Amino acid sequence: MQKIRKYQTEESILRFSRAYAAQQLPWFAPALYRCRIVITEKVPIAAIDQQMNVYFNPSVVVKISASERKKSLRELGFLWIHEISHILRRHAERAKENGFYPQLWNIAADFEINDSHWEGLSMPEDFPGLLPKDYLLPNGQLAEKYYSLLGKEGGKSERLQRLLDLVMDEGSGVHGHSRIWELASTPEASSKNEVNEMVLSLIRKEVAEQLKQAPGNIPGNWRRWVNEILQPKVDWRKVLRHRVKMAIQLSVGGRLDYSYQRFSRRQSAYHPVFLPSLSGDLEAQIAVVVDTSGSMSAQMLGQATGEVCGIMKRLRVPVTVIPCDARAYEPIRVNTSSDQIKLYQLSGGGGTDMNAGIEAALALPKKPNVIIVLTDGFTPWPVKLPEVSLIFGIFHQGKTSFPTPPMPPFSTSSVIGIDLAKL
């Protein structure tokens, strides 16, 4: 009980400093007040997980708060903005998408956000953060650029080694790797903050919209972030390729199992005991459901057939195409570029129900690892997740919003907008 009473003091200080940060930088309030405060001695200074639980070391809070009141508020406010910046800037997602080494990425992510100057905030004197200029690196770069610059130095670089010794792990909210001190790994998991991808997307958009209207000098890299959130320029082909690859990697291995249909190659050594051998299909199976209903324009259908061949070429695997309007038609196997002629006249032209195409894909003799649905979005959506990965590529003409499947059970990672105006 004594420990709880002690931490109540630190929590009050942190709540007050959060309110101060929200008063100084009101556009960050939607993110700040969505966070849950967790006080633990297991983090060096402060950290954040992917559920927006923010962890503070109590001794750090006490030491900073012991200084003059305004100074302590400026410094604790800085820590608050620093941690939520990792979430707003999608550092965890970016790290996972590129397979970056967590410790080095943590440094690069800190470089990206620490060079921003915010009125009313200051970096803690007793717990200084990492600044790119202190290591002869330019300001205003993205974390990916800093990661590349640091990586070029090699593991034997004394400067890089000093950096690695200084960096303090800030949790899965920075690099995407869970840590043992995060609530998801503790008995308190049932009481952790619950934040899904849709909530994070809404928080980022709300902060970006308020930041766009903010008076005064806003750091240039945050201006760029606002534009990316409100007017995203996404290479959807790259995103599609990445998500399909991930789905294949997760499912192909699971298709292997031991079978007695063919005995082990080492059978002679174990006679008379019969041993099974591994069986299964190592080749990725991709099904593409193409919306051929009356609402699909000639440009959309042409783009859809082009994307089928693009998927086949980039991933070097055959693709099974299922034309579908209100019903599914005969599947078309596309093995080589010359098979593209099979897609010139796709059956359809009636109503719309992509569920029929998804069901047909699941009923294929070889169950697909991933199903891609190319549609304009004007269709009934599945009410539950299938047992395989399902990705929707939705055609639109320069729109910021377009029809999407229900979230939940689906998530933003299941949807890729294909802007025909930018093709």
N, C-alpha and C positions, 0 to 999 in steps of 0.2 A: 504493500500500500504506500509505503514511503516513496518508492520509485515512481509510482503513478502521480502522486502529488507533486513531485519534483518536475516531472515532465509536463504537468499542466501549466506550469509557469512558462516553460519553453514554447509550448503550443500557443499560449496567449501572445507571446512576443511575435511568433511567426504569423499568427492571424492579423496582428496589427500591422506588421511590415507588409503583408500581402495587400491589405487595404491601402497602405501608403503607395505601393507600386501601382495599384489600380487607379488611384487618384492622380498620380503623376502621368501615367500612360493609360488612359481609360480604354483605348482600343484593345488592350490585352485582357481586359476584365473577363470576357467570356471564357478564356482559357484559364486564367488565374483561379476563378471561383469554381471551376469544374474539377480542380485538383483536390486530392485528399492529402492531408498532412500525416506523415508517419515519422516518428522520432525514434532513431535507433543509433546505437554506437557502432554498428557494423559498417557504416559508410564513412569514408574519410572526412568529407565536407557535406556534400549534397548530391542527390541523384534522382532519377525519375525512371519509372517503368512505362511500358506501353499502355497501361491502363490509367495513366496520369496520376499515379500515387507518387508524391514527392517526398523523398527521404532526407531528413536533416540530422546531422550529428549534434547532440545536445551541447557538447562542450564547445563546438563552433558557435552555436547560437549564443551561448553564455558569454563567450569571449568578445564577440562582435557587439553584443548589446551592452557590454560594460563600458564602452566608449561613449562619448557625447551623443545625446539622443538623436540629433539630426544626422550625424555621421553614421550611426548604427542603422538607422532607417534606410539611408542611401545604400549601404552595403548589403543589408539583408534583402532589400528590394532588388538589387542587382542579381543576387542569387536566384530569386524567384523568376525574374525575366529570363535569366540564363537557362534555367531548367525547362521552362515551357517553350523556349525557343527551339530546343531540340525536337519537341513534338510538332510544333508548327512547321518547322522546316523539313519534316519527314526524314530525319536522319536515320532512324531505325530501318524504315522501308528502303531508303537509298543504299544503306549498307548491305542489306540482305539481297537486294536486286543485283548487286555487283560482287557479292561474296567477299567483302573487305574484312581484313583482320581487325577484330574489335578494338584492340589497344591503339593501333595506329589510326584507325578511323576516329576514335574518340578525340585524339589530338587534332585531326583535320577538322572535325565538326566544331571543336572549341575555337579554332582559328577563324572559322566562317562567321561565328556570331560574336566573338569577343571584341572584334575591332569596330563594332557599332557603338557610337556614343549616344546615350540617352540622357536628356536633361533631367536632373534630380536623382540620378543613380551614379554609383561609383563602385569600382571593383574593390573588394575587401583588401585592406592593406596587409593584414596578417595572413590572408589566404589568396594571394594573387593568382589570377588565371593566366592561361597561355595566350600570348599575342604574336601574330605572325612577324611583326616588325622586329621583335626581340630575337628572332632567328633568321634575320635577313631575308624574309619572304615578303612579297607584296601584299598590301591590304586589299580587301574587296573581292577576293576570289571565292569560288565555291569549294566546298569540302573535297570534292572529287579532284580538283586541281591541286589542293594542298597535299592530298593523299599521294598523288602522282609525284609531286616534287619531293616529298619526304621519302617515298619509296625508291627514287632514283639514287638516293644517297647510299642505299645498301645497309644491311644489318651491322656492318663493322664501323659505320660512321660514329665518331665520338659524340657529335652534336645530336644525332638521332638517338643514341643510347641515353644521353642525358635527358632528352625529351621523354623517352619511354619510362625512365625512372621517376620523372615528375608527374606523369599523367595519373589521374585518379579515376578509377572506373565509375562511370555515372549511370550504369544500368542499361536495361534493355530498351529504354526509351531513346537511347543514343545509338546503340549498335545492333539491337534486335536479339541479343543473347541473354536469356534469363539468368539471374544471379540468385544465390541461395538465400540472400537476405530480402529478396522481394516477396511481397505478400502471397503471390501465387505459389511460392515454395514453402510457405509456413502454415501452421495450424489456423492462422487467421484468414486463410484464403477465402472463406465464405463471406467475409465482411469487406473484401477488397472493392475498390472502385470498379464499376463495370462500364467500360467505354469501348464501343465497337467502331468499325471503320466508318459507318455512316455518321455517327456522332462526331468523330474526329474531323470528317470532311466538312460538316456543318460548322464546327468551331473554327476551322481554318478560314472558311469563307466569311463568317461573321467578323472575325478579326481583320481580314483583308479589306472588307468593305468599310469598316470603321477607320482603319489605317489610311485608306485612300483619301478620306475626308479630313485627316488629321492636320492641324495647323503646324507651322514651324518647320524646322529642318528634320526631315526623316532620312536616316542613313540610306545611301544609294542601294545597298544590297537588299534592304527591305522594300524599297520601291520596286525593285526587280521581282521580289517574291510576290508582292501584291499583284503585279501584272500576270505572273505565272498562275496564280490561284484564280483570278477573275477572268483572265483570257489565256487559258492554258494552250501551249503549243506542244502537243504530245505526238511523238512518233508512234502512232498506234500500231504500225507493222512491227516495230521493235517490241512493243509491249505484248502484242499477240504472240510473237515468236517466243518470247521469254516465258509466258504463261503456259503455252503448249508444251514447251520443253520441261517445265517444272512438273506438269501433270503427267507427262510420260515417265519421267524419272521416278515419281512417286508410285506409279502403278505397274510398270513393266516388271520390276523385281517381285512384286506380289503375285505375278502370274506363274511363278515357278514353284513347283512342289515335287515331292518324291512320288514316283509311280512304279508299279510292278508291270506295266505294259512292256517295259524293256528293262532287262536286268543290268546291274552295274558292270562297268568295264572291268572291274577287279573281282568279278564273280569267281574266277578260278581259284583265287587265293583264299576264298572263304567257303568253298564247297564243303559240306552240303547245305550250308546256310544260304538262302537266297536273299540278296540285297536289292533294294529298288534303286533306280537312277533318277536324277533330276529331270523333270519334264516341264514343258510349258512353252509359251511363245515369246521369244526375245524381241521380235520385231514389233515396233510400235504400231498401233492400230488407231487411225484417225478417221473420224466420220464428220462430214460437213453437211449440215442440213441447210439447203438454199431455199429461201422464200421465193416461190414463183407465183404468188397470188397476184390478183389484178392491181393491187396498190403499188407493186414494185415497178419502178420506171425502167426503161431500157438501159439507162446509165447504171442503175443499181445492179441489174442482172449482169451487165457486162463487167462491172467491177467485181461482182461476186465470183464469176468464173475465173477472172484474172487472179483473184486472191487464192482460189483453190490451187491453181498451178503454182502460185508463189509459195504457198505453204509446202507443197510437194518438193519444189526445188530447194528451198532454204533448209528444210529439215531432212531432205533426201529419203523420204518415206512415201509409199503409195497412200492415196487418199480415196475413201469411199464417199461419193456424193449422193445425197438423197434429195431430189427435188420434192417440194412440198407446198401445197396451197392449203386447202382444207383437209387434204389427205396426202399420204406419202406415196410417191411413185417408185418405180423400179430403181434400185441402187445402181450407180455407175462407178466402176472402179477406174481410177486414174493412176496409172503406173509410171508413165513417161510423158514428156512434153508433147509428143505426137498424139497422145490421147486427148488433148484439149479439144479436138474436133468433136468429141462425144458430148461436149457441154454446150455446143452452139444452139441446140434446140432442146431446151429443158421443158418437160411437161408441166402444165399448170395453167394459171389464168383465172382461177375461181376464187373462193373465199380464203380465209386465212386461219390456220391453227397449227402453229409450230409444234404443239404437243404430239401431233401425229407423226411428224418427222423424227422427233426425239425418241418416241416409242419404237419406231422402225429401226433407228440406229442401235438401240439397246437390244433389239431382236436379231441383229446380224449374226451369222455363224461364228464369227470371231468378234467377241465383245470389244468395243473400242476403249482405248485408254482415255480418250478425250473426245467430246462432241462439241463442235463449233457450229453455232447457229448464225447464219447471215440473213438479216431481216431488216425491214424498216421499223419494226417494233409495234406495228399495229396488229397484234395477235393476242389471243389468250396465253397467259404464262403458266408454267408449271407451278403447282401449289407446294411441292416439296422437292428437295434436292435428290437427284438420281444417285445411283451408287458409283457413278464415274464423274470425272470433272466435266463441267458444262460451262462453256464460254459463249457469250452473246456478242456478236459484232453487229452494231446497229447503225445503219446508214442514216445520215441526215445532211441537210444543206446549211452549214454554218450556224446551227442552233446551239445555244448554251444549255438547253434542256430538251430532252426527247424521251419517248416512252422507254421505260426500263422494267425489268422484272421486279416483283415485290422484294423488299429488303426489311427484315428477313423474310424467307430463309436464305435468299441470295445476298451477296455483298457487292460492293463496288468493284472488287477484284474479278467478278464474274462478267463485267460489262466493259466493252471497249467501243467508244463512239468513233464511227468512220465518217469524217467530214468530207463530203463529195466536193464542197467548194474549194478544198485545199489540195485536191488530187490533180 
